[in-house]
Amino acid sequence: MTTVSIRLPDDLLKEVDRHAHEMHIPRAEYIRRAIESLNAKAAANHHHHRMIEASRRVCEESMRVNAEFDAIEDAPDA
C-alpha cells in the first residue's frame, strides 16, 4: 500500500476525525472510504454520460432510417 500525504484545512480535519470517531474507524480508513465513494460517483457519472451519448447516436441513426422509410413510402413507384 502506498502512503499519500495531503494538506487539509483544520476544520475539515476536525470533521473527518469526528466522523471517524463516531464510526469507530481510524482516520485513514474514513478517508479511504470517502475517496472510494467519490470514485464510485465519478465512475457512475462517466457511465451515465456514455449512456446518454450512445442513446443520442442511436436516436440519430433511427431518425435517419425512418427518413429512408418515409422516402420509400412516398416514392411514386412504391
Buried (B, 14 or more C-beta within 10 A) or exposed (E): EEEEEEEEEEEEBEEBEEBBEEEEBEEEEBBEBEEEEEEEEEEEEEEEEEEEEEEEEEEEEEEEEEEEEEEEEEEEEE
